[in-house]
């Protein structure tokens, strides 16, 4: 299991379709399909039922999502926090002349 597979899985799960997940991840549909297929093969279960209206998670897919989401969020959290710390400072600067 790798983070790329996990990211693809979470995106497809949350978006409910491969096409919407491709927009979210700025990826091709074939690359996401490969990631999901490899993830399913690794786990030995089907994570989604595919249909004309999109995808529906299987019971295994729902369990996988519940387990993957905290890991996925924990991996992204440090990068977001550090990025926020290194950002530019915004706001108003007020200079008050001292009274003499």
C-alpha positions in Angstrom: 0.0 0.0 0.0 1.4 3.4 -0.9 0.1 7.0 -0.4 -0.6 7.4 -4.1 -3.0 4.5 -4.0 -4.5 5.8 -0.8 -5.0 9.3 -2.2 -6.6 7.9 -5.3 -8.9 5.7 -3.2 -10.0 8.5 -0.9 -10.6 10.9 -3.8 -12.7 8.4 -5.8 -14.6 7.5 -2.6 -15.4 11.1 -1.7 -16.2 12.2 -5.2 -18.3 9.2 -6.0 -16.8 8.9 -9.5 -13.5 8.5 -11.3 -14.1 11.4 -13.6 -14.7 13.8 -10.6 -11.7 12.4 -8.8 -9.5 13.0 -11.9 -10.4 16.7 -11.7 -9.7 16.8 -8.0 -6.3 15.1 -8.3 -5.3 16.6 -11.7 -4.8 13.1 -13.0 -6.0 11.0 -15.9 -8.8 8.5 -15.5 -6.5 5.7 -16.5 -3.9 6.5 -13.9 -6.6 6.6 -11.1 -8.1 3.4 -12.4 -4.6 1.7 -12.3 -4.1 3.0 -8.7 -7.4 1.7 -7.5 -7.0 -1.7 -9.3 -3.6 -2.2 -7.8 -4.9 -1.2 -4.4 -7.8 -3.7 -4.7 -5.4 -6.4 -5.8 -3.1 -5.7 -2.9 -6.0 -5.9 -0.4 -7.6 -8.8 -2.2 -11.1 -7.2 -2.2 -13.2 -5.0 -4.4 -13.5 -1.5 -3.0 -16.1 -0.1 -5.4 -19.0 -1.3 -7.4 -18.8 0.5 -10.7 -21.9 1.6 -12.6 -23.1 4.1 -15.2 -23.9 6.6 -12.4 -20.5 6.4 -10.8 -19.1 4.2 -8.1 -20.5 2.9 -4.9 -18.2 1.7 -2.1 -18.5 -1.9 -1.1 -18.6 -2.8 2.6 -14.9 -3.4 2.4 -14.5 0.0 0.7 -16.3 1.7 3.6 -14.1 0.0 6.2 -11.0 0.9 4.1 -12.1 4.5 3.9 -12.6 4.7 7.7 -9.1 3.3 8.2 -7.3 5.3 5.5 -8.8 8.7 6.2 -7.0 9.3 9.5 -3.7 8.1 8.0 -4.2 10.3 4.9 -5.0 13.3 7.0 -2.1 12.8 9.3 0.3 12.7 6.4 -1.1 16.0 4.9 -1.3 17.8 8.3 2.4 18.5 8.8 2.9 19.9 5.3 -0.1 22.2 5.8 1.0 23.4 9.2 4.6 24.1 8.0 3.3 25.8 4.9 1.1 28.0 7.0 4.1 29.0 9.2 6.2 30.0 6.2 3.6 32.2 4.6 3.7 35.9 4.2 2.4 38.1 7.0 -0.7 40.1 6.2 -2.4 42.8 8.0 -2.4 46.5 8.7 0.6 48.3 10.2 -0.2 51.2 12.4 2.6 53.6 13.3 1.9 55.8 16.2 4.1 58.8 16.8 5.1 59.1 20.4 3.9 62.2 22.2 6.7 64.4 23.5 
